[in-house]
Amino acid sequence: MKIGIIGEGAIGRYVADTLAGRGLGPHVMLTRSAGPNGRVAQGVRHVGSVAELPEDITLMVDCAGHAALAEHGCAILERGVDLITVSLGALADPDLADRLKRAAVTGQAQLHLASGAIGGLDSLQAAKVGGLSDVTYVGRKPPVGWKGSPAEQQLDLDHLEGPTVHFEGSARDAATTYPKNANVAAAVALAGPGFDATRVRLVADPSITANIHEIHASGAFGQFSFHIEGQALPDNPRSSALAAMSAISAIEREVAPITL
């Protein structure tokens, strides 16, 4: 299997370094900085478009965000190349989701959704089979984690005295309003009852230092709650370490002879 990566940010670098350490590649990187004719750095070819990808690439991994999935996803899938993405929030756009599905069918390829910064999705997917009556995702971050987001228009993030909700609504609205913070809510929605039936609550909490993700679900199976406190990658406080690790896990499932 020959693997390519989209993006050279913190998650892309983590995935590339981990693959290299395990002898799995990467063989090519698709980045905006590559230039029209590509370049080679540390034995890895860098290209600027899907058209420049080598013919023998069999798996691409999107680590570059919603815009990159929208720009490159369909062309990759139409080419018959499987694609793993951590940019699940982009699928809140029904037009993009439909185009990606049609591209995958045309190319006889698959779009694999990495679980990202959250866990418990396997239980949620299983519970969906019997029917879900309520699914809520709660995202808690310290105030600094919401800077640069619409929360700044809702709250005085520098002077909060306690946990404060700044968004409550559907997963689709959360993904649209908070595109840089939408991937976990989207993962819960896609594993569970969908973007419109999944409820989301976003909280700025000055008493915490980690990002906290919670899933609360009930249905025919019973009920469960899942709680995880995630750490960031060392070189980017806005990038989840578990999201990067989930991309590696998804790759390993693709190459493993037996997989869970």
C-alpha positions as a LaTeX table, in Angstrom:
\begin{tabular}{lrrr}
\hline
Residue & $x$ (\AA) & $y$ (\AA) & $z$ (\AA) \\
\hline
Met1 & 0.00 & 0.00 & 0.00 \\
Lys2 & 1.29 & 3.47 & $-0.91$ \\
Ile3 & $-0.01$ & 6.26 & 1.29 \\
Gly4 & $-0.35$ & 9.99 & 0.70 \\
Ile5 & $-1.18$ & 12.77 & 3.16 \\
Ile6 & $-3.08$ & 16.00 & 2.57 \\
Gly7 & $-1.70$ & 18.82 & 4.70 \\
Glu8 & 1.48 & 19.72 & 6.57 \\
Gly9 & $-0.06$ & 21.08 & 9.77 \\
Ala10 & 0.37 & 19.60 & 13.24 \\
Ile11 & $-1.82$ & 16.57 & 12.53 \\
Gly12 & $-0.29$ & 16.00 & 9.09 \\
Arg13 & 3.23 & 16.12 & 10.55 \\
Tyr14 & 2.28 & 13.72 & 13.34 \\
Val15 & 0.79 & 11.25 & 10.86 \\
Ala16 & 3.79 & 11.53 & 8.52 \\
Asp17 & 6.33 & 11.03 & 11.33 \\
Thr18 & 4.41 & 8.08 & 12.79 \\
Leu19 & 4.04 & 6.38 & 9.41 \\
Ala20 & 7.74 & 6.85 & 8.74 \\
Gly21 & 8.61 & 5.34 & 12.11 \\
Arg22 & 6.50 & 2.27 & 11.27 \\
Gly23 & 7.84 & 1.86 & 7.74 \\
Leu24 & 4.50 & 2.69 & 6.10 \\
Gly25 & 5.42 & 5.89 & 4.27 \\
Pro26 & 4.22 & 8.46 & 3.53 \\
His27 & 5.05 & 8.35 & $-0.16$ \\
Val28 & 3.55 & 11.70 & $-1.18$ \\
Met29 & 2.18 & 14.86 & 0.45 \\
Leu30 & $-0.46$ & 17.06 & $-1.18$ \\
Thr31 & 0.06 & 20.65 & 0.00 \\
Arg32 & $-0.57$ & 24.18 & $-1.19$ \\
Ser33 & 3.13 & 25.00 & $-0.82$ \\
Ala34 & 4.31 & 22.28 & $-3.21$ \\
Gly35 & 4.19 & 24.37 & $-6.40$ \\
Pro36 & 2.90 & 23.26 & $-9.80$ \\
Asn37 & 5.76 & 20.83 & $-10.53$ \\
Gly38 & 6.12 & 19.31 & $-7.09$ \\
Arg39 & 9.25 & 18.92 & $-4.98$ \\
Val40 & 10.98 & 16.20 & $-3.02$ \\
Ala41 & 11.86 & 16.64 & 0.65 \\
Gln42 & 13.27 & 13.93 & 2.93 \\
Gly43 & 12.43 & 11.31 & 0.34 \\
Val44 & 8.76 & 12.29 & 0.16 \\
Arg45 & 7.32 & 13.79 & $-3.01$ \\
His46 & 5.28 & 16.96 & $-2.46$ \\
Val47 & 2.59 & 17.84 & $-5.01$ \\
Gly48 & 0.04 & 20.63 & $-5.33$ \\
Ser49 & $-2.93$ & 18.89 & $-6.94$ \\
Val50 & $-4.69$ & 15.53 & $-7.21$ \\
Ala51 & $-3.71$ & 15.36 & $-10.88$ \\
Glu52 & $-0.04$ & 15.23 & $-9.82$ \\
Leu53 & $-0.46$ & 12.25 & $-7.49$ \\
Pro54 & 1.46 & 9.14 & $-8.57$ \\
Glu55 & $-0.60$ & 6.48 & $-10.30$ \\
Asp56 & 0.22 & 3.85 & $-7.68$ \\
Ile57 & $-1.11$ & 5.75 & $-4.64$ \\
Thr58 & $-3.71$ & 3.53 & $-2.97$ \\
Leu59 & $-4.73$ & 5.53 & 0.12 \\
Met60 & $-4.90$ & 9.25 & 0.92 \\
Val61 & $-5.27$ & 10.71 & 4.41 \\
Asp62 & $-6.84$ & 14.16 & 4.79 \\
Cys63 & $-5.28$ & 16.04 & 7.73 \\
Ala64 & $-5.84$ & 19.55 & 6.38 \\
Gly65 & $-9.37$ & 20.54 & 7.37 \\
His66 & $-12.77$ & 21.13 & 5.84 \\
Ala67 & $-11.62$ & 23.25 & 2.89 \\
Ala68 & $-9.10$ & 20.62 & 1.80 \\
Leu69 & $-11.71$ & 17.85 & 1.90 \\
Ala70 & $-14.04$ & 20.00 & $-0.20$ \\
Glu71 & $-11.25$ & 20.85 & $-2.65$ \\
His72 & $-9.64$ & 17.44 & $-3.13$ \\
Gly73 & $-12.00$ & 14.77 & $-1.79$ \\
Cys74 & $-14.17$ & 14.15 & $-4.83$ \\
Ala75 & $-11.25$ & 14.04 & $-7.26$ \\
Ile76 & $-9.41$ & 11.51 & $-5.09$ \\
Leu77 & $-12.44$ & 9.23 & $-4.72$ \\
Glu78 & $-13.36$ & 9.47 & $-8.41$ \\
Arg79 & $-9.84$ & 8.26 & $-9.17$ \\
Gly80 & $-10.58$ & 5.08 & $-7.24$ \\
Val81 & $-8.35$ & 5.95 & $-4.28$ \\
Asp82 & $-9.68$ & 5.38 & $-0.77$ \\
Leu83 & $-9.62$ & 8.46 & 1.48 \\
Ile84 & $-9.41$ & 8.76 & 5.28 \\
Thr85 & $-10.46$ & 12.11 & 6.73 \\
Val86 & $-10.44$ & 13.75 & 10.15 \\
Ser87 & $-12.54$ & 16.64 & 8.76 \\
Leu88 & $-15.92$ & 15.17 & 9.67 \\
Gly89 & $-17.53$ & 18.56 & 10.28 \\
Ala90 & $-17.40$ & 19.27 & 6.56 \\
Leu91 & $-20.11$ & 16.64 & 6.04 \\
Ala92 & $-22.63$ & 18.92 & 7.74 \\
Asp93 & $-22.87$ & 20.51 & 4.28 \\
Pro94 & $-25.40$ & 18.18 & 2.61 \\
Asp95 & $-24.25$ & 19.19 & $-0.88$ \\
Leu96 & $-20.63$ & 18.26 & $-0.16$ \\
Ala97 & $-21.68$ & 15.03 & 1.54 \\
Asp98 & $-23.73$ & 14.08 & $-1.52$ \\
Arg99 & $-20.90$ & 14.93 & $-3.94$ \\
Leu100 & $-18.43$ & 12.85 & $-1.93$ \\
Lys101 & $-20.84$ & 9.91 & $-1.87$ \\
Arg102 & $-21.39$ & 10.08 & $-5.63$ \\
Ala103 & $-17.63$ & 10.39 & $-6.24$ \\
Ala104 & $-16.98$ & 7.29 & $-4.10$ \\
Val105 & $-19.59$ & 5.31 & $-6.05$ \\
Thr106 & $-18.16$ & 6.48 & $-9.37$ \\
Gly107 & $-14.60$ & 5.58 & $-8.40$ \\
Gln108 & $-15.58$ & 2.42 & $-6.49$ \\
Ala109 & $-13.64$ & 3.86 & $-3.54$ \\
Gln110 & $-14.46$ & 4.51 & 0.10 \\
Leu111 & $-14.38$ & 7.59 & 2.31 \\
His112 & $-13.34$ & 6.47 & 5.80 \\
Leu113 & $-14.18$ & 8.75 & 8.73 \\
Ala114 & $-11.55$ & 8.78 & 11.47 \\
Ser115 & $-13.05$ & 8.96 & 14.96 \\
Gly116 & $-11.04$ & 12.08 & 15.81 \\
Ala117 & $-10.89$ & 13.47 & 19.35 \\
Ile118 & $-13.79$ & 11.41 & 20.74 \\
Gly119 & $-14.36$ & 7.77 & 21.70 \\
Gly120 & $-17.42$ & 5.63 & 22.33 \\
Leu121 & $-18.55$ & 5.83 & 18.70 \\
Asp122 & $-18.60$ & 2.05 & 18.28 \\
Ser123 & $-21.17$ & 1.78 & 21.09 \\
Leu124 & $-23.19$ & 4.61 & 19.59 \\
Gln125 & $-23.21$ & 2.98 & 16.15 \\
Ala126 & $-24.36$ & $-0.31$ & 17.65 \\
Ala127 & $-27.06$ & 1.42 & 19.70 \\
Lys128 & $-28.39$ & 3.13 & 16.57 \\
Val129 & $-29.38$ & $-0.27$ & 15.17 \\
Gly130 & $-32.02$ & $-0.69$ & 17.88 \\
Gly131 & $-33.07$ & 2.96 & 17.85 \\
Leu132 & $-31.82$ & 6.03 & 19.71 \\
Ser133 & $-34.19$ & 8.32 & 21.60 \\
Asp134 & $-31.69$ & 11.00 & 22.67 \\
Val135 & $-28.05$ & 11.83 & 21.88 \\
Thr136 & $-26.31$ & 14.90 & 23.26 \\
Tyr137 & $-22.71$ & 15.97 & 22.79 \\
Val138 & $-21.21$ & 18.40 & 25.32 \\
Gly139 & $-17.91$ & 20.09 & 24.48 \\
Arg140 & $-16.07$ & 21.88 & 27.29 \\
Lys141 & $-12.93$ & 23.91 & 26.77 \\
Pro142 & $-11.05$ & 26.48 & 28.81 \\
Pro143 & $-11.88$ & 30.02 & 27.62 \\
Val144 & $-8.65$ & 30.32 & 25.63 \\
Gly145 & $-9.74$ & 27.29 & 23.60 \\
Trp146 & $-12.72$ & 29.25 & 22.25 \\
Lys147 & $-10.75$ & 32.30 & 21.16 \\
Gly148 & $-11.06$ & 32.92 & 17.46 \\
Ser149 & $-14.55$ & 31.38 & 17.46 \\
Pro150 & $-18.06$ & 32.92 & 17.61 \\
Ala151 & $-17.93$ & 32.39 & 21.39 \\
Glu152 & $-16.00$ & 35.67 & 21.54 \\
Gln153 & $-19.16$ & 37.49 & 20.44 \\
Gln154 & $-21.23$ & 35.71 & 23.09 \\
Leu155 & $-18.94$ & 35.90 & 26.12 \\
Asp156 & $-16.16$ & 37.90 & 27.72 \\
Leu157 & $-13.75$ & 34.98 & 27.62 \\
Asp158 & $-11.10$ & 36.77 & 29.68 \\
His159 & $-13.37$ & 37.35 & 32.69 \\
Leu160 & $-15.59$ & 34.29 & 33.12 \\
Glu161 & $-16.31$ & 33.31 & 36.72 \\
Gly162 & $-17.68$ & 29.83 & 36.02 \\
Pro163 & $-18.73$ & 27.38 & 33.30 \\
Thr164 & $-20.86$ & 29.18 & 30.71 \\
Val165 & $-22.82$ & 27.75 & 27.78 \\
His166 & $-22.33$ & 29.76 & 24.60 \\
Phe167 & $-24.03$ & 27.44 & 22.10 \\
Glu168 & $-26.94$ & 25.01 & 22.28 \\
Gly169 & $-28.53$ & 23.54 & 19.18 \\
Ser170 & $-28.22$ & 20.81 & 16.55 \\
Ala171 & $-24.96$ & 19.24 & 15.43 \\
Arg172 & $-25.57$ & 20.73 & 11.97 \\
Asp173 & $-25.86$ & 24.24 & 13.39 \\
Ala174 & $-22.78$ & 23.64 & 15.56 \\
Ala175 & $-20.75$ & 22.48 & 12.57 \\
Thr176 & $-21.86$ & 25.48 & 10.53 \\
Thr177 & $-21.35$ & 28.05 & 13.28 \\
Tyr178 & $-18.14$ & 26.62 & 14.73 \\
Pro179 & $-16.36$ & 25.05 & 11.74 \\
Lys180 & $-13.00$ & 24.90 & 13.56 \\
Asn181 & $-14.56$ & 23.08 & 16.51 \\
Ala182 & $-17.11$ & 20.94 & 14.68 \\
Asn183 & $-15.38$ & 17.63 & 14.04 \\
Val184 & $-16.25$ & 15.96 & 17.35 \\
Ala185 & $-19.91$ & 16.99 & 17.18 \\
Ala186 & $-19.98$ & 15.73 & 13.59 \\
Ala187 & $-18.45$ & 12.38 & 14.57 \\
Val188 & $-21.16$ & 11.89 & 17.21 \\
Ala189 & $-23.87$ & 12.85 & 14.72 \\
Leu190 & $-22.59$ & 10.54 & 11.99 \\
Ala191 & $-22.23$ & 7.60 & 14.38 \\
Gly192 & $-25.61$ & 8.36 & 15.95 \\
Pro193 & $-28.93$ & 9.79 & 14.77 \\
Gly194 & $-27.61$ & 12.35 & 12.28 \\
Phe195 & $-26.78$ & 16.05 & 12.22 \\
Asp196 & $-30.29$ & 17.35 & 12.89 \\
Ala197 & $-31.27$ & 14.92 & 15.66 \\
Thr198 & $-28.02$ & 15.20 & 17.64 \\
Arg199 & $-28.03$ & 17.93 & 20.27 \\
Val200 & $-24.90$ & 19.92 & 21.05 \\
Arg201 & $-23.94$ & 22.10 & 23.99 \\
Leu202 & $-20.67$ & 24.05 & 23.97 \\
Val203 & $-19.23$ & 25.37 & 27.22 \\
Ala204 & $-16.40$ & 27.73 & 28.17 \\
Asp205 & $-15.10$ & 26.66 & 31.56 \\
Pro206 & $-12.35$ & 28.62 & 33.36 \\
Ser207 & $-11.91$ & 25.81 & 35.92 \\
Ile208 & $-10.43$ & 23.31 & 33.41 \\
Thr209 & $-7.20$ & 23.10 & 31.44 \\
Ala210 & $-7.98$ & 20.19 & 29.08 \\
Asn211 & $-10.62$ & 19.86 & 26.36 \\
Ile212 & $-13.45$ & 17.69 & 27.68 \\
His213 & $-15.83$ & 15.78 & 25.40 \\
Glu214 & $-18.97$ & 14.02 & 26.61 \\
Ile215 & $-21.57$ & 11.86 & 24.89 \\
His216 & $-24.90$ & 11.13 & 26.59 \\
Ala217 & $-27.10$ & 8.63 & 24.76 \\
Ser218 & $-30.27$ & 6.69 & 25.46 \\
Gly219 & $-32.42$ & 4.33 & 23.42 \\
Ala220 & $-33.67$ & 0.78 & 23.13 \\
Phe221 & $-30.28$ & $-0.50$ & 24.31 \\
Gly222 & $-30.44$ & 1.44 & 27.60 \\
Gln223 & $-28.26$ & 4.47 & 28.24 \\
Phe224 & $-24.59$ & 5.43 & 28.45 \\
Ser225 & $-22.37$ & 8.42 & 29.08 \\
Phe226 & $-18.83$ & 8.77 & 27.76 \\
His227 & $-16.30$ & 11.29 & 29.08 \\
Ile228 & $-12.83$ & 12.00 & 27.75 \\
Glu229 & $-10.27$ & 14.68 & 28.61 \\
Gly230 & $-8.07$ & 15.25 & 25.59 \\
Gln231 & $-4.58$ & 16.68 & 25.36 \\
Ala232 & $-3.30$ & 18.73 & 22.44 \\
Leu233 & $-0.35$ & 17.94 & 20.20 \\
Pro234 & 2.83 & 19.47 & 21.65 \\
Asp235 & 3.45 & 21.78 & 18.67 \\
Asn236 & $-0.12$ & 23.07 & 18.31 \\
Pro237 & $-2.46$ & 23.65 & 21.28 \\
Arg238 & $-5.47$ & 23.72 & 18.92 \\
Ser239 & $-4.84$ & 20.23 & 17.47 \\
Ser240 & $-6.07$ & 17.17 & 19.35 \\
Ala241 & $-3.50$ & 14.45 & 19.96 \\
Leu242 & $-6.23$ & 11.80 & 19.86 \\
Ala243 & $-7.50$ & 13.09 & 16.49 \\
Ala244 & $-4.01$ & 12.59 & 15.04 \\
Met245 & $-3.77$ & 9.16 & 16.63 \\
Ser246 & $-7.18$ & 8.21 & 15.22 \\
Ala247 & $-5.88$ & 8.83 & 11.70 \\
Ile248 & $-3.03$ & 6.39 & 12.31 \\
Ser249 & $-5.48$ & 3.87 & 13.77 \\
Ala250 & $-7.66$ & 4.17 & 10.65 \\
Ile251 & $-4.63$ & 3.58 & 8.42 \\
Glu252 & $-3.61$ & 0.52 & 10.41 \\
Arg253 & $-7.09$ & $-0.94$ & 10.02 \\
Glu254 & $-6.72$ & $-0.56$ & 6.27 \\
Val255 & $-3.48$ & $-2.57$ & 6.16 \\
Ala256 & $-4.24$ & $-5.13$ & 8.88 \\
Pro257 & $-5.24$ & $-8.71$ & 7.90 \\
Ile258 & $-7.57$ & $-8.83$ & 10.94 \\
Thr259 & $-9.27$ & $-5.71$ & 12.18 \\
Leu260 & $-11.72$ & $-4.68$ & 14.88 \\
\hline
\end{tabular}
